[in-house]
Amino acid sequence: MDNEAVWPFRTVATRYVAATCFVAVSFACAFWLSRHFVSAAATMSLCAIVLSAWLGGIGPGAWAVVVSLVAFDYGFVQPLHSLHVDPTDLPRMMMFSFTATFIGCLGALQHRTARSLREAHRRLARTVSMLTEANAALQRENAEYLRVAEQLRLSSAFLAEGQKISRTGSWRWNIRSATLVWSEEHYRILGYTPAAAPPDFDMIRRRIHPSDREMVRDIVRRAVEANSAFECEYRIVLPDGTIRHMFGTGRPLSYEDGRIVEYIGTTVDVSARKQTEDLLRKSEKAFRTLAENLPDSVVRYNRYCERIYVNPAFERKLHLSARRVLNAPLRETWMCDIAVEDYEAIVRRVLSSGEPDEVSGIWTAAGGSRTYNSVRIAAERDADGEIVSAIAISRDVTEAKQAEMRVEESRHLIRQLAGRSEAAREEERKHLARELHDGLAQSLLAVRMQLSVLSLEFGADMPALTKRANLIVGHVDSAIKVVRNAVTSLRPVALDLGILPALEWLVQEFTGETGIPCTFNTDLSTVALRESETTALFRIAQEALRNIMRHARATRACLLLKREAAGLLLEIRDDGIGFNATQKKPTSFGLVGIRERVLMFAGTFDLLTSPGAGTTLRIRVPATVLSEAS
């Protein structure tokens, strides 16, 4: 039976109707050709039969043979238009029938075979596609399996390395079968070669310290009876006699009938931790022994700036009990002139940075007594190096502070005395200069005038007297010059005109005396200074230029006077050989004198120098001095 899915015409009736139509069309074409050209009835019939068999199958092809024979006999075999068959034409028609049937069957079979091949090819393509997809899925599954296997391998490697680093072994215990499974690190922790022999309880018993065996056995037994997890800390003894501390944990892995069947757990070598704990205990004991016998106050702060330890010295000095101050906010018992917020900020900074810090202040005890204390705060770290607290050691420096204040007061008094001595010296210089100028200089000038008059009156009659008088006049002039130089050295006249003329005169005198070019630069027209500050600045500049002349080997010097926001700046600079400011000569008082003069008017003194780089002195007069002068 033909398979309907093979042929273009789906139903049997359609195929037979199509075969009949093909025969009718071929008959019409053959009839038309016989009328106009040449008879081709057999050829056209064969075409209709082949086409019917090709498109319809064997049945429609056979039908086309029968209909073609009837049509051929009717239209082309004598007598025409009759179904009568001449016996002489019978062999030819039978041969035609056989040939047409064979050709039709061959075409139908070929068509069926081609269609079957195409259908097989489609099925094969679908199968190949399905196999390709299945292969791709298998490859993906295989890749995922390989990835998971690689991850499992890495996880196992990480676990093994982690156990090795942390000295942690893992184990598994089946209670019913009494079998154990150990990790390699578990073997090593207990002093066995990994996988040298199947683990058993006797291997564990041999390693556990004799004093701890009963305790471990009881803990495990009670856990199994209670269907619960367990943990215990015990010691083991290795073959070389070394004692190690272990911490073991176990938890249920599976149950049957409400009873634990299997445990899984870990064994950790905590010997290093135990040693650290012992060291910490010893360190804490030593700390408390030291702190409780120190005369200084010792306070420990946690990360919340709360006191967690105070030594007896703290309680004695501030009259506060440890019970009152421990774990309480700092502000509740704060007794220092430093703001509690500022002190807490210092402690927090030490706790965060780890860098020590110092602070000083006045502490007032509960009884009202006041003491100066210097506090040093340092961070404390645990065994892992993490900052856990801060320790503050407070030393009573009241006596030292009072001594410092007395020294400072003495310095202030000495400075005032030196100022008064300097003022008295300047006043004495002014007085001497006035006496020399108004007394001795005027007397010498009178003597010179009298000698001149004497020479005029008697010179004509006594030439020797004139000669002698001129000689005496020369000596008197020399004496007058010496007096004037002495007056200028004691107190230059320009100093009475103010600091600007005095410095200009000083620069000219320095250049004239030493030959070293020296300039004075200023953008000020007037400077309001009291006489004492004017004299002090002048003497400072004079001493500095004297040092340049004696020691600097300079080729140029410069003075600068200008106003700043903070006051007045006097700068004295040279290009000499300079010197090492940290190496002072024990007999050199020039810079000391300059510094003391600066301190008399509460100014500042800066020295900038180094070997081969010249020297610069900067003296600053505070604005308060200028305002008082104005």
C-alpha positions in Angstrom: 0.0 0.0 0.0 1.2 3.5 -0.9 2.0 5.8 1.9 -0.1 8.9 1.4 2.6 11.1 3.0 5.0 10.3 0.1 2.8 11.7 -2.7 1.9 15.4 -3.5 -1.8 14.4 -3.8 -2.9 13.4 -0.3 -6.1 11.4 -1.1 -6.6 8.3 -3.4 -9.4 9.9 -5.3 -7.4 13.0 -6.0 -4.5 10.9 -7.4 -6.9 8.9 -9.7 -8.6 12.0 -10.9 -5.2 13.6 -11.6 -4.2 10.5 -13.6 -7.4 10.7 -15.6 -6.7 14.4 -16.3 -3.2 13.7 -17.4 -4.4 11.0 -19.9 -7.1 13.4 -21.2 -4.5 16.2 -21.7 -2.1 13.7 -23.5 -5.0 12.5 -25.7 -5.9 16.0 -26.6 -2.3 16.9 -27.4 -1.8 13.7 -29.4 -5.0 14.3 -31.4 -4.0 17.9 -32.2 -0.5 16.8 -33.2 -1.9 14.1 -35.5 -4.1 16.7 -37.3 -1.3 19.3 -37.8 2.0 17.5 -37.7 2.7 13.9 -37.0 1.0 11.3 -34.8 2.6 11.0 -31.4 -0.1 9.3 -29.5 2.1 6.6 -27.9 4.7 9.2 -26.7 2.1 11.5 -25.2 0.4 8.5 -23.5 3.7 7.4 -22.0 4.2 10.9 -20.7 0.8 10.9 -19.0 1.4 7.4 -17.5 4.9 8.3 -16.2 3.5 11.6 -14.8 0.6 9.8 -13.1 2.8 7.1 -11.7 5.4 9.7 -10.5 2.9 11.9 -8.8 0.2 9.4 -7.8 1.9 6.1 -7.4 1.5 2.6 -8.9 -2.3 2.5 -8.7 -2.9 5.8 -10.5 -0.1 4.8 -13.0 -1.9 1.5 -13.8 -5.2 3.4 -14.1 -3.5 5.8 -16.5 -2.3 2.7 -18.6 -5.8 1.4 -18.8 -7.3 4.7 -19.7 -4.5 5.4 -22.2 -5.2 2.0 -23.9 -8.9 2.8 -24.2 -8.2 6.3 -25.5 -5.5 5.1 -27.9 -7.8 2.4 -29.2 -10.7 4.8 -29.5 -8.8 7.7 -31.2 -6.0 6.2 -33.1 -6.6 2.5 -33.9 -8.8 1.5 -36.9 -11.7 1.6 -36.9 -11.6 5.0 -35.2 -14.1 6.0 -32.6 -14.6 2.4 -31.7 -13.4 0.2 -28.9 -13.0 -2.8 -31.3 -9.4 -4.2 -31.3 -8.0 -5.8 -34.4 -6.2 -9.0 -33.5 -3.2 -7.8 -35.5 -2.9 -4.7 -33.2 -3.2 -6.7 -30.1 0.5 -7.6 -29.7 1.5 -3.9 -30.2 -1.0 -2.8 -27.7 0.1 -5.4 -25.2 3.7 -4.4 -25.7 2.7 -0.8 -25.2 0.8 -1.8 -22.0 3.8 -3.7 -20.6 6.2 -0.9 -21.5 4.0 1.8 -20.1 3.3 -0.3 -17.0 7.0 -0.9 -16.5 8.0 2.7 -17.0 5.2 3.9 -14.7 6.2 1.4 -12.0 9.8 2.4 -12.4 8.9 6.1 -12.1 6.7 5.4 -9.1 9.4 3.4 -7.4 12.0 6.0 -8.2 9.8 8.8 -6.9 8.9 6.8 -3.8 12.6 6.0 -3.2 13.6 9.7 -3.7 10.9 10.7 -1.3 11.9 8.1 1.2 15.5 9.2 0.9 14.6 12.8 1.5 12.5 11.8 4.5 15.3 9.6 5.8 17.7 12.5 5.2 15.4 14.8 7.2 15.1 12.3 10.0 18.9 11.8 9.9 19.3 15.6 10.1 16.9 15.8 13.0 18.8 13.0 14.7 22.1 14.6 14.0 20.8 17.9 15.4 19.5 16.2 18.5 22.8 14.3 18.9 24.7 17.6 18.5 22.6 19.3 21.1 23.0 16.2 23.4 26.7 16.3 22.8 26.9 20.0 23.5 24.9 19.4 26.7 27.2 16.6 27.6 30.2 18.8 27.0 28.7 21.5 29.1 27.9 19.0 31.8 31.4 17.6 31.5 32.9 21.1 31.7 30.8 21.9 34.8 31.9 18.5 36.3 35.5 19.4 35.6 35.0 22.9 37.0 33.3 21.5 40.1 36.0 18.8 40.4 38.7 21.5 40.1 37.0 23.6 42.7 36.7 20.6 44.9 40.4 19.9 44.4 41.3 23.5 45.2 38.9 23.5 48.2 40.5 20.3 49.5 44.0 21.8 48.9 43.0 25.0 50.7 41.4 23.0 53.5 44.5 20.9 53.9 46.8 24.0 53.7 44.5 25.9 56.1 44.6 22.9 58.5 48.3 22.8 58.3 48.7 26.5 58.9 46.2 26.6 61.7 47.3 23.3 63.2 43.7 22.0 62.9 42.9 18.4 62.2 39.4 17.0 61.2 37.9 13.6 62.0 34.8 11.5 61.5 33.6 8.8 63.8 30.9 6.2 63.0 29.6 4.9 66.3 28.0 1.7 65.1 30.9 0.5 63.0 33.5 2.0 65.5 35.5 3.4 62.5 37.5 6.6 62.4 38.6 8.8 59.5 41.3 11.4 60.1 42.6 14.2 57.9 46.4 14.2 57.2 46.9 17.1 59.7 45.1 15.2 62.4 47.7 12.5 62.0 50.5 15.0 62.2 49.0 16.8 65.2 49.0 13.5 67.1 52.5 12.7 66.0 51.7 10.0 63.4 52.7 9.7 59.8 49.6 10.5 57.6 47.7 7.4 56.5 50.4 5.1 57.9 47.8 3.0 59.5 44.0 3.1 59.9 43.1 5.2 62.9 41.7 3.7 66.0 40.9 4.7 69.5 44.0 3.1 70.9 46.1 5.5 68.8 44.3 8.4 70.5 44.5 6.9 74.0 48.3 6.4 73.7 48.7 10.1 73.0 46.3 11.7 75.6 48.1 12.7 78.8 47.4 10.1 81.5 45.9 12.8 83.8 43.4 13.8 81.1 42.3 10.4 79.7 39.4 9.9 82.1 38.2 13.5 81.7 38.1 13.1 77.9 36.3 9.7 78.1 33.6 11.1 80.4 32.9 14.2 78.2 32.5 12.1 75.0 30.4 9.4 76.8 28.0 12.0 78.2 27.7 13.7 74.8 26.8 10.4 73.1 24.3 9.6 75.8 22.7 13.0 75.6 22.7 13.1 71.7 24.6 16.4 71.9 27.8 18.0 70.7 30.9 18.2 72.9 34.1 20.1 73.3 37.0 19.7 75.6 40.6 20.9 76.2 43.2 18.3 77.0 46.9 17.6 76.7 48.8 15.1 74.6 52.3 13.6 75.0 54.3 13.1 71.8 56.8 10.3 71.4 59.7 12.7 72.1 58.0 13.7 75.4 56.7 17.1 74.2 53.4 18.1 75.8 51.0 19.9 73.6 47.6 21.4 74.4 44.6 20.4 72.3 41.1 21.7 71.9 38.6 19.2 70.5 35.1 19.7 69.3 32.5 17.2 67.9 29.0 17.6 66.6 26.4 15.0 65.4 26.4 14.3 61.7 23.6 11.7 61.3 20.8 10.1 63.3 18.9 6.8 63.1 15.9 6.0 65.3 16.6 9.2 67.3 20.2 8.1 68.2 23.4 9.6 66.9 25.1 7.4 64.4 28.0 9.5 63.4 30.1 12.4 64.7 32.3 14.9 62.8 34.7 17.2 64.6 38.0 19.0 64.8 41.1 18.9 66.9 43.1 22.2 67.2 46.7 22.5 68.5 46.3 25.5 70.9 49.8 25.2 72.5 50.8 28.6 71.0 47.7 30.2 72.4 48.2 28.6 75.8 51.8 29.9 75.8 50.6 33.3 74.9 47.9 33.2 77.6 50.5 32.2 80.1 52.8 35.0 79.0 50.0 37.5 79.1 49.1 36.3 82.6 52.7 36.7 83.7 53.0 40.0 82.0 49.7 41.2 83.6 51.0 40.0 87.0 54.3 41.8 86.5 52.5 45.0 85.3 50.2 45.0 88.3 53.1 44.4 90.7 55.0 47.3 89.1 52.0 49.6 88.8 50.8 49.0 92.4 54.2 49.9 93.8 54.9 52.9 91.6 54.6 56.4 93.1 53.2 57.6 89.8 49.5 57.3 89.0 48.7 54.6 86.5 45.4 54.5 84.6 44.3 52.1 81.9 41.6 53.1 79.4 39.5 50.9 77.2 38.5 51.9 73.6 35.5 53.9 75.0 37.9 56.1 77.1 36.7 54.5 80.3 39.0 53.7 83.2 39.4 50.0 83.5 42.3 50.0 86.0 43.8 52.5 88.4 46.7 51.8 90.7 46.8 52.7 94.5 48.8 55.8 93.8 45.9 57.2 91.7 43.5 56.6 94.6 45.9 58.2 97.2 46.6 61.3 95.1 43.1 62.1 94.0 41.3 60.7 97.0 39.0 58.6 94.7 38.3 54.9 95.1 38.7 52.5 92.2 35.1 51.4 92.6 33.9 54.9 91.9 36.0 55.6 88.8 36.2 52.2 87.0 34.0 51.7 84.0 32.4 55.1 84.5 32.3 58.0 82.1 35.4 60.1 82.4 33.5 63.4 82.8 31.8 62.1 86.0 35.1 62.2 88.0 37.2 64.6 85.9 39.4 66.8 88.1 41.8 68.5 85.7 42.0 72.0 84.2 42.3 70.3 80.8 38.8 70.1 79.1 37.6 66.5 79.4 36.8 66.5 75.6 40.3 67.5 74.8 41.8 64.8 77.0 39.4 62.1 75.5 40.5 63.3 72.0 44.1 62.7 72.9 43.3 59.2 74.3 41.3 58.3 71.2 44.1 59.5 68.9 46.6 57.2 70.8 44.1 54.3 70.5 43.6 54.8 66.8 47.2 55.7 65.7 49.2 53.8 68.3 51.5 56.8 68.6 52.2 57.9 72.2 51.4 61.4 73.4 52.0 63.6 76.3 49.9 66.2 78.1 50.4 68.4 81.2 47.8 69.9 83.5 46.7 70.7 87.1 44.8 68.1 88.9 42.6 69.0 91.9 42.1 66.3 94.4 38.8 65.7 96.2 40.4 67.4 99.3 41.2 70.5 97.3 44.9 70.1 96.9 46.3 71.0 93.5 49.2 69.2 91.8 51.0 69.7 88.5 51.1 66.4 86.5 52.8 65.3 83.3 50.9 62.4 81.7 52.3 60.1 79.1 49.7 58.0 77.2 50.7 55.0 75.2 48.8 52.2 73.4 48.7 48.6 74.6 48.5 45.7 72.1 47.4 42.1 72.4 49.2 39.1 71.1 48.0 39.7 67.6 49.3 43.3 67.6 45.8 44.8 67.8 45.4 47.9 70.0 43.1 47.0 72.9 43.7 49.7 75.5 45.8 52.8 76.5 48.0 53.2 79.5 48.5 56.6 81.1 51.3 57.2 83.6 50.9 60.5 85.5 54.0 61.9 87.2 53.7 64.6 89.9 55.9 67.4 88.7 54.7 70.0 91.2 58.1 70.6 92.7 59.7 70.7 89.3 57.0 73.1 88.0 57.4 75.3 91.1 61.2 75.3 90.6 60.7 76.1 87.0 58.4 79.0 87.9 61.0 80.2 90.4 63.7 80.0 87.8 61.6 81.8 85.3 60.7 84.5 87.9 64.4 84.8 88.7 65.2 85.1 85.0 62.5 87.8 84.7 63.9 89.7 87.7 67.5 89.3 86.3 66.2 90.5 83.0 64.5 93.5 84.6 67.7 94.2 86.6 69.7 93.9 83.4 67.3 96.3 81.7 67.6 98.7 84.5 71.4 98.3 84.5 71.4 98.9 80.7 69.2 101.9 81.1 71.4 103.2 83.9 74.5 102.6 81.7 72.9 104.4 78.8 71.9 107.3 81.1 75.5 107.4 82.4 76.8 107.4 78.8 74.4 110.2 78.0 75.5 112.1 81.1 79.2 111.5 80.3 78.8 112.5 76.7 77.0 115.7 77.8 79.7 116.5 80.4 82.5 115.9 77.9 80.7 117.9 75.2 79.6 120.8 77.5 82.5 120.8 79.8 85.8 119.5 78.5 85.1 120.2 74.9 84.0 123.7 75.6 87.1 124.3 77.9 89.4 123.0 75.2 87.7 125.2 72.6 88.2 128.2 75.0 91.9 127.3 75.4 92.2 127.2 71.6 90.6 130.6 71.3 92.9 132.1 73.9 95.9 130.7 72.2 94.8 132.2 68.9 94.3 135.6 70.6 97.7 135.3 72.3 99.3 134.6 68.9 97.6 137.6 67.3 98.6 140.0 70.1 102.2 139.0 70.6 103.1 137.1 67.5 104.6 140.1 65.7 107.0 140.9 68.5 107.7 137.3 69.5 107.9 134.9 66.5 108.9 132.0 68.8 105.8 132.5 70.8 103.6 132.2 67.7 105.3 129.0 66.7 104.9 127.5 70.1 101.2 128.7 70.3 100.4 127.0 66.9 101.9 123.8 68.2 99.8 124.0 71.3 96.7 124.7 69.2 97.4 121.6 67.2 97.5 119.6 70.4 94.3 121.2 71.5 92.6 120.3 68.2 93.7 116.7 68.6 92.3 116.7 72.1 89.0 118.2 70.9 88.8 115.5 68.2 89.4 112.8 70.8 86.7 114.3 73.0 84.3 114.4 70.1 85.0 110.7 69.2 84.5 109.8 72.9 81.2 111.6 72.9 80.1 109.9 69.7 81.2 106.5 71.1 79.3 107.0 74.3 76.1 108.2 72.6 75.9 109.3 68.9 74.1 112.6 68.5 72.0 111.0 65.7 70.5 108.7 68.3 68.6 111.7 69.7 66.9 112.2 66.3 65.3 108.7 66.1 66.1 105.2 65.0 66.2 105.9 61.2 68.9 108.7 61.4 70.8 106.6 63.9 70.9 103.6 61.7 71.9 105.7 58.6 74.7 107.2 60.6 75.8 103.8 61.9 76.0 102.3 58.3 78.0 105.3 57.1 80.4 105.0 60.0 80.8 101.2 59.4 81.6 101.7 55.7 84.0 104.5 56.5 85.8 102.6 59.2 86.0 99.1 57.5 85.7 99.8 53.8 83.0 97.1 53.5 80.0 98.3 51.4 77.0 98.5 53.6 73.5 99.7 52.7 70.4 100.6 54.8 67.0 100.0 53.2 63.7 101.1 54.6 60.3 102.2 53.3 59.5 104.0 56.5 59.6 107.8 57.0 59.1 107.8 60.7 59.1 105.2 63.4 57.4 105.7 66.8 59.6 104.1 69.4 60.4 105.0 73.0 63.9 106.0 73.8 64.7 102.7 75.4 63.6 100.6 72.4 65.4 103.0 70.0 68.6 102.7 72.0 68.2 98.9 72.2 67.7 98.5 68.5 70.7 100.8 67.8 72.9 98.8 70.1 71.8 95.6 68.6 72.6 96.8 65.1 75.9 98.2 66.4 76.9 94.9 68.0 75.9 93.0 64.8 78.0 95.2 62.6 80.9 94.9 65.0 80.7 91.1 64.8 80.7 91.4 60.9 83.8 93.5 61.1 85.6 91.1 63.5 84.6 87.7 62.4 82.5 87.5 59.1 85.2 88.3 56.5 82.3 89.7 54.5 82.5 91.7 51.3 79.0 93.2 51.7 76.5 93.9 54.4 72.9 95.2 54.5 70.4 96.5 57.1 66.7 96.4 56.4 64.0 98.0 58.6 60.3 97.5 57.6 56.9 97.2 59.2 55.0 93.9 59.4 51.6 92.9 60.6 53.1 91.7 63.9 55.2 94.8 64.4 58.6 96.0 63.2 61.4 93.9 61.6 65.1 94.7 61.7 67.2 92.4 59.5 71.0 92.5 59.4 72.6 90.4 56.7 76.1 89.7 55.4 77.8 87.4 52.8 80.6 86.3 55.1 81.9 82.9 56.0 79.0 82.1 58.4 79.4 79.7 61.3 77.8 76.6 63.0 75.1 78.1 65.3 75.1 74.9 67.4 78.7 75.3 68.3 79.0 78.4 70.6 82.2 79.7 72.0 82.1 79.7 75.8 83.6 83.2 75.9 81.3 84.7 73.2 78.7 87.0 74.6 77.8 89.1 71.5 74.8 87.0 70.5 73.8 86.5 74.1 73.8 90.3 74.6 71.7 90.8 71.5 69.2 88.2 72.6 68.9 89.7 76.1 68.3 93.2 74.6 65.5 91.7 72.4 63.9 90.1 75.4 63.8 93.4 77.2 61.1 94.7 74.9 59.4 91.2 74.5 60.7 90.8 70.9 61.9 87.8 69.0 65.4 87.0 67.7 66.1 84.6 64.8 69.6 83.6 63.6 70.1 82.0 60.2 73.6 80.9 59.4 75.7 78.0 58.2 79.4 77.7 57.3 80.1 79.4 54.0 76.5 80.8 53.6 76.7 84.1 55.4 74.6 85.2 58.4 71.2 86.8 58.8 69.8 88.2 62.0 66.1 89.1 62.3 64.9 91.1 65.2 61.1 91.7 65.5 59.6 94.4 67.7 56.0 93.6 68.7 53.2 95.9 67.7 52.3 96.5 71.3 55.6 98.3 71.8 54.9 100.5 68.8 51.4 101.3 70.0 52.6 102.2 73.5 55.3 104.5 71.9 52.7 106.2 69.7 
